[in-house]
Amino acid sequence: MFHQLKMLEDYTIMAADGELGPIREFYFDDFHWVIRYVAVDVEDGNILLSPAALRAIDPDEKTISLDLDLEFILNSPRFDLDEPVTRVRETELHNYFDWPFYWIAPGLVSYPLIELESEMKEQGN
């Protein structure tokens, strides 16, 4: 099943222990044609999350869940969405969350999106 990203614009990101914040925008890799990051608006800036961190979509509640704690996420690097996301900043982000570097492990290019689509199918959407 396919869904438009526009559908997710008014969704809220939920940490394992509470609400993180609304989705602000998506960062799209136009070389590999995949979403690299979801920008989440938090009280003191913006956080970028890899689609690999997203665990489940609830279309009824309009939420996307993570398996990460709020405090851990809120201590992650902040990003100015008016500035480019450099490889140095990506490395800082991936090191903080202990995510694999997608530019080194090309097999991860589309896996997270497939996982999300599978989750939505299981929920009957």
Backbone as numpy.savetxt, mean C-alpha at the origin, in Angstrom:
# Nx Ny Nz CAx CAy CAz Cx Cy Cz
-11.60 -11.11 -11.32 -12.44 -9.94 -11.32 -11.55 -8.69 -11.32
-11.89 -7.71 -12.12 -11.13 -6.48 -12.19 -11.89 -5.35 -11.52
-11.14 -4.45 -10.89 -11.73 -3.28 -10.25 -10.89 -2.06 -10.61
-11.52 -0.94 -10.70 -10.80 0.30 -10.98 -10.19 0.85 -9.70
-9.01 1.45 -9.84 -8.38 2.08 -8.67 -9.26 3.19 -8.12
-9.99 3.84 -8.99 -10.86 4.94 -8.56 -11.82 4.46 -7.47
-12.21 3.19 -7.54 -13.11 2.61 -6.54 -12.49 2.65 -5.14
-11.16 2.58 -5.06 -10.48 2.52 -3.77 -10.12 3.89 -3.19
-10.41 4.96 -3.94 -10.00 6.29 -3.50 -10.59 6.70 -2.16
-11.78 6.25 -1.84 -12.39 6.65 -0.57 -12.30 5.56 0.50
-11.38 4.61 0.30 -11.17 3.57 1.29 -10.23 4.06 2.39
-10.33 3.43 3.54 -9.47 3.73 4.68 -8.56 2.54 4.93
-7.31 2.83 5.25 -6.35 1.77 5.59 -6.45 1.50 7.09
-6.60 0.21 7.41 -6.74 -0.22 8.79 -5.51 -1.02 9.21
-4.85 -0.57 10.27 -3.75 -1.35 10.84 -4.37 -2.49 11.65
-3.53 -3.39 12.14 -4.03 -4.53 12.92 -4.75 -4.08 14.18
-4.39 -2.89 14.69 -4.97 -2.43 15.95 -5.66 -1.08 15.87
-6.11 -0.69 14.67 -6.86 0.55 14.57 -6.74 1.20 13.20
-7.42 2.33 13.06 -7.47 3.04 11.79 -6.19 3.85 11.56
-5.60 3.68 10.38 -4.41 4.44 10.01 -4.80 5.75 9.34
-5.57 5.67 8.27 -6.00 6.87 7.58 -6.49 6.57 6.18
-6.94 7.61 5.48 -7.48 7.42 4.13 -6.39 7.30 3.07
-6.72 6.60 2.00 -5.81 6.53 0.86 -5.76 7.91 0.22
-4.56 8.37 -0.03 -4.39 9.69 -0.66 -4.20 9.52 -2.16
-3.31 8.59 -2.56 -3.10 8.32 -3.98 -2.30 7.04 -4.15
-2.14 6.65 -5.40 -1.40 5.44 -5.75 -0.19 5.85 -6.57
0.94 5.17 -6.34 2.13 5.39 -7.15 2.27 4.20 -8.09
2.26 4.50 -9.36 2.21 3.51 -10.42 3.56 3.45 -11.14
4.08 2.24 -11.33 5.33 2.02 -12.07 4.95 1.81 -13.53
5.21 2.80 -14.36 4.79 2.71 -15.76 5.73 1.86 -16.61
6.83 1.37 -16.03 7.71 0.46 -16.77 7.17 -0.98 -16.66
6.77 -1.36 -15.44 6.28 -2.72 -15.20 4.75 -2.80 -15.14
4.09 -1.66 -15.18 2.63 -1.58 -15.14 2.04 -2.20 -13.87
2.59 -1.78 -12.74 2.08 -2.24 -11.44 2.03 -1.06 -10.46
1.23 -1.22 -9.44 1.20 -0.23 -8.36 2.37 -0.54 -7.44
3.20 0.45 -7.19 4.33 0.27 -6.28 3.99 0.67 -4.85
3.21 1.74 -4.69 2.91 2.23 -3.34 1.50 2.79 -3.27
0.95 2.71 -2.07 -0.29 3.37 -1.72 0.10 4.45 -0.74
-0.22 5.70 -1.06 0.06 6.81 -0.15 -1.12 6.96 0.81
-0.81 6.98 2.10 -1.84 7.09 3.14 -1.63 8.39 3.88
-2.70 9.13 4.02 -2.68 10.42 4.70 -2.81 10.18 6.21
-1.75 10.55 6.95 -1.78 10.44 8.41 -1.63 11.84 8.99
-1.81 11.96 10.28 -1.87 13.26 10.94 -0.68 14.18 10.64
0.51 13.62 10.58 1.69 14.46 10.41 2.41 14.23 9.07
1.67 13.86 8.04 2.29 13.68 6.72 1.68 12.53 5.94
2.49 11.95 5.11 2.06 10.84 4.26 3.01 9.68 4.40
2.43 8.49 4.42 3.20 7.25 4.50 2.98 6.49 3.21
4.03 5.87 2.71 3.89 5.00 1.55 3.91 3.55 2.01
2.97 2.78 1.50 2.90 1.36 1.81 2.97 0.56 0.52
3.73 -0.50 0.54 3.81 -1.40 -0.60 2.51 -2.21 -0.67
2.05 -2.53 -1.87 0.90 -3.43 -1.98 1.15 -4.77 -1.28
2.43 -5.13 -1.09 2.76 -6.37 -0.37 2.28 -6.33 1.07
2.07 -5.13 1.63 1.63 -5.00 3.02 0.12 -5.12 3.16
-0.61 -4.98 2.07 -2.07 -5.00 2.12 -2.55 -6.45 2.21
-3.48 -6.71 3.12 -3.91 -8.09 3.36 -5.33 -8.41 2.91
-6.27 -7.51 3.10 -7.66 -7.82 2.76 -8.41 -6.53 2.45
-9.36 -6.66 1.54 -10.22 -5.54 1.18 -11.63 -5.87 1.64
-12.26 -4.91 2.30 -13.66 -5.06 2.71 -14.48 -4.00 1.99
-15.11 -4.36 0.87 -15.86 -3.36 0.10 -17.08 -2.82 0.85
-17.65 -3.60 1.77 -18.80 -3.11 2.53 -18.40 -2.00 3.49
-17.27 -2.19 4.17 -16.77 -1.19 5.12 -15.88 -0.14 4.45
-15.50 -0.40 3.21 -14.57 0.47 2.45 -13.25 0.61 3.20
-12.69 -0.56 3.56 -11.40 -0.58 4.25 -10.46 -1.57 3.58
-9.18 -1.31 3.77 -8.13 -2.24 3.37 -7.31 -2.50 4.63
-7.13 -3.78 4.96 -6.47 -4.16 6.20 -5.00 -4.51 6.00
-4.23 -4.24 7.05 -2.82 -4.59 7.13 -2.61 -5.50 8.33
-1.51 -6.23 8.33 -1.13 -7.03 9.49 -0.07 -6.32 10.34
0.02 -5.03 10.22 1.04 -4.24 10.94 0.37 -3.40 12.01
1.07 -3.16 13.13 0.56 -2.34 14.21 0.67 -0.86 13.88
-0.28 -0.07 14.40 -0.30 1.37 14.17 1.02 2.05 14.55
1.51 1.77 15.74 2.72 2.43 16.21 3.90 2.17 15.27
4.03 0.93 14.82 5.11 0.59 13.89 4.97 1.37 12.59
3.77 1.42 12.05 3.54 2.14 10.80 3.78 3.63 10.99
3.27 4.18 12.08 3.39 5.63 12.31 4.82 6.07 12.57
5.71 5.15 12.89 7.12 5.48 13.06 7.91 5.33 11.76
7.23 4.99 10.68 7.90 4.81 9.39 8.22 6.16 8.74
9.09 6.15 7.73 9.45 7.40 7.06 8.24 8.11 6.45
8.26 9.44 6.49 7.21 10.27 5.87 7.68 10.69 4.48
6.72 10.96 3.62 7.02 11.36 2.26 6.24 12.61 1.89
6.91 13.53 1.24 6.27 14.71 0.66 5.81 14.28 -0.73
4.52 14.25 -0.95 3.99 13.74 -2.21 4.26 14.67 -3.39
4.77 15.86 -3.11 5.16 16.76 -4.19 6.58 16.50 -4.68
7.32 15.67 -3.95 8.69 15.33 -4.30 8.75 13.94 -4.92
9.73 13.70 -5.81 9.84 12.34 -6.39 10.28 11.33 -5.33
9.87 10.09 -5.53 10.29 9.01 -4.63 11.59 8.46 -5.22
12.70 8.80 -4.59 14.01 8.37 -5.08 14.34 6.97 -4.60
15.30 6.34 -5.24 15.72 5.00 -4.84 16.29 5.03 -3.42
16.92 6.11 -3.03 17.45 6.24 -1.67 16.29 6.20 -0.67
15.23 6.95 -0.95 14.06 6.97 -0.06 13.34 5.61 -0.06
13.27 4.97 -1.25 12.66 3.64 -1.32 13.44 2.64 -0.48
14.76 2.72 -0.55 15.60 1.82 0.23 15.36 2.02 1.72
15.27 3.27 2.15 14.97 3.59 3.55 13.62 2.98 3.95
12.63 3.11 3.11 11.30 2.58 3.38 11.30 1.06 3.44
11.91 0.43 2.44 11.95 -1.03 2.40 12.77 -1.61 3.55
13.84 -0.93 3.94 14.62 -1.39 5.10 13.80 -1.29 6.38
13.05 -0.20 6.54 12.23 -0.03 7.74 11.21 -1.15 7.87
10.49 -1.43 6.79 9.43 -2.44 6.82 9.93 -3.86 6.57
11.20 -3.99 6.22 11.79 -5.29 5.88 11.07 -5.93 4.67
10.74 -5.07 3.69 10.16 -5.55 2.44 11.28 -5.89 1.48
11.08 -6.88 0.63 12.10 -7.17 -0.39 12.17 -6.00 -1.39
13.33 -5.80 -1.95 13.51 -4.75 -2.95 12.98 -5.26 -4.28
11.92 -4.65 -4.77 11.30 -5.11 -6.02 12.25 -4.96 -7.20
13.19 -4.05 -7.13 14.12 -3.85 -8.24 15.21 -4.92 -8.26
15.32 -5.71 -7.20 16.27 -6.82 -7.15 15.55 -8.15 -7.36
14.29 -8.24 -6.92 13.51 -9.48 -7.01 12.35 -9.29 -7.98
12.62 -9.40 -9.29 11.57 -9.11 -10.26 10.35 -10.01 -10.16
10.45 -11.15 -9.53 9.30 -12.03 -9.37 8.20 -11.43 -8.51
8.51 -10.38 -7.75 7.53 -9.74 -6.89 6.73 -8.66 -7.61
7.00 -8.46 -8.87 6.39 -7.35 -9.60 4.88 -7.36 -9.54
4.23 -8.49 -9.73 2.77 -8.48 -9.77 2.11 -9.30 -8.67
2.85 -10.02 -7.86 2.27 -10.89 -6.85 1.28 -10.20 -5.91
1.61 -9.05 -5.33 0.66 -8.45 -4.38 -0.69 -8.13 -5.00
-0.73 -7.71 -6.25 -2.00 -7.38 -6.87 -2.83 -8.64 -7.09
-2.19 -9.73 -7.43 -2.89 -11.00 -7.59 -3.49 -11.42 -6.26
-2.74 -11.24 -5.18 -3.21 -11.61 -3.86 -4.45 -10.80 -3.48
-4.44 -9.50 -3.75 -5.58 -8.67 -3.43 -6.81 -9.08 -4.23
-6.61 -9.37 -5.50 -7.72 -9.80 -6.34 -8.32 -11.09 -5.78
-7.47 -12.00 -5.34 -7.91 -13.27 -4.76 -8.74 -13.02 -3.49
-8.29 -12.10 -2.65 -9.02 -11.76 -1.43 -10.42 -11.25 -1.76
-10.52 -10.42 -2.79 -11.82 -9.84 -3.15 -12.75 -10.93 -3.69
-12.21 -11.87 -4.42 -13.02 -12.98 -4.95 -13.59 -13.81 -3.79
-12.75 -14.05 -2.77 -13.19 -14.83 -1.62 -14.33 -14.15 -0.88
-14.36 -12.81 -0.95 -15.41 -12.06 -0.27 -16.64 -11.90 -1.16
-16.60 -12.49 -2.36 -17.75 -12.46 -3.24 -17.91 -11.20 -4.04
-16.81 -10.46 -4.28 -16.87 -9.21 -5.04 -16.13 -9.32 -6.33
